[in-house]
Amino acid sequence: MAPLLWALGGALVTYIVRRPRSKTSAPLAKVLAQPPVPPQAAQVTPAVAAIHGELMANCIDPQKLQRGAALFGHEGLTHHAQALLLKAQMIHDMMHGAQTIVERCRAGDQHAMAMAKGIGEQARAGNPRAQVSALFIEEYSKEHPADDKKAA
């Protein structure tokens, strides 16, 4: 019985090690897998270009960007889908960064306080990325108020 278990375990390890790995990320592979419209037949119409431009310029919702990427991927517009997925990942990272800055500020980290102040100054100066970061910092601090009862 033991040799059979060893053989099955070895076969499983061999399969896991030698299985082909996708060079794209899992969401991207799902979005770009077998689009109904072949990439050669995909066309960028002015309306499609306007939708893509609007999403890239004004959307800060990662889920909406991922859904848009799925639609562009199914239409065979892989470059547009990749751009939307990249922006969704960047926005997601900015949201987690805002959470980290707020929590570190509440813990008394002066470096985090300086970063938050710098982001606020850049946002007031008109930097679009800093404006989005400041918005995420403000939203997180309002949604998750500090526990003043712990300090008392």
N, C-alpha and C positions, 0 to 999 in steps of 0.2 A: 504494500500500500504506500509506503514512504517513497519508493522510487517513482511511482506514478505521480505523486504530489510534487516531487522535485522536477519531474519532466514537465508537468503542467505549469509550474512556477517559472521554469526556464523559458518555456514557450511564450508565456505572458510577458516576461521581461524583454525577450527578443522582439516581440511585436511592438511593445511600447517604444523601445529604442529605435527600431528601424522603420516605424511608420512614417509616411511622408508628412512633412509639416508644411502648413500654408505659410507663404511669405507675407501675406497680408494679415491684418488684424481680423479678429472674429467678426465684428460688426461690418467691416468693409467687405470681407469675403461674402457675408450674407447678402449685403446690398448689391454686390456686383455679380453674384452668381446667376448665370443663365438669364440675362434680361430678355423680355419678350421681343424687344426690338434689337436686332443686331447692331453693334456699334457702327458698322459701315452705313447703315440706313438711318442712323440718328441724325436729326436736324435741329439746329439751334435757331428757332424762330425768334422774332423780336419779342413776342410775348413770353417765351421761355427764358430769354435772356433778361427780361425785366423782372421776372419772378426770382431768378437766381441772384440778380443784383440787389433786389430788395431784401432777400434773406441774408446775403453777405453783409449788407450795409446796416441793417436795422434790427435784426433778430438776435436776442440774447437768451433764448430758451433752447437748451441743448436737445431736449426731446423733439421740439419742432424742427430743429436743424437736421436731426437724424431721420425724421420722417421725410423731410424734403430730399435728403440724400438718397433715401430708398426710392423715392419717385424718380429722381434723376437717373439713378442706377438702372431702374427698370426700363427707362426710355433709352438706354444705351449711352447716356452722357456720363461716362465714367470720370472724366476730369472734373466736371461740375460736382458730382457726388463726392469725390475725394476732397474737394475744397470745402464742402459743407461739413463733412465729417471731421476734418481738421479743425474747423472753426468750433464745432460742437465740443471737441476735446479741449480746446483752448478755454472756452467758456466754463466747462466743467472744472478745469484746473483752477481757474480764477475764483470760482465759487468756493472751492475747498481752501484756497489761499486766504480768502476773506474770513472764513470760519477760523482758520488758524490764527490770523492776526487779531481778531476780536478776542479769542480765548487767551492768547498771550498777553494782550493789553489788560484784560481783567485780572490776570495773574501778577501784573506789575512789571512785566518785561519792558524796559525802557527802549530797547531796540525796536520792538513791535510798535510802541507808541510813536517813535520817530518815523517808522515806515507808514503808519496810518496818517500822520500829519503830512508827510511828503506826498502821499497819494491824494490827500485832500487839496493840497496846494496846486498840484499838477492838474487836478480835475477842475479847479476854479480857473486855471490858466487856459483851459480848453482842450487838454489832451483827451481824445476820445476813449482810449484804453483806460486811463486813470478815472474817467467819469464812470465807466462801467464797473471798475473795481470799487470805487467809492459807493456806488449804488448797492453792490453786493455786500459791502461792509455794513452799510446802514440797514439793509434788509435783514441781515443775520442778527445784528444787535437788537433790532426791534422784535424779531420772531423769537429770539432766545434771550430774554432779559436776565441780567445778573441776579443771582440769589443773594439778596441783602440780608436774609434771615441767617445765613451761615456766618456772616461777619459779626452779627450782634450777639 
